[in-house]
Amino acid sequence: MTSPAKLERWRTPATAVMRLQERRLLETLGGSGAPSAQEALELLALGEVVICKVGYGRQLTVRSSRAGGASW
């Protein structure tokens, strides 16, 4: 089964976004009707992976900025 944890291990932010865009395009075009359960789960999991990876990047940026003397 596809899960965010499983996908996160081998997806970089860029590849996760590219795959998410591919899946969304296929879902939008819907050539063969509704996506299978596996395809729908992959789409949801990829969305979670992208959200998590963006969040990690933001945390690192904030940490680096604060270490450099920035304050809010």
Secondary structure, DSSP 8 states (H G I E B T S, - for coil): ---HHHHHTT--HHHHHHHHHHHHHHHHH-TTSS--HHHHHHHHHHHHHHHHHHHHHHHHHHHHHHHTT---
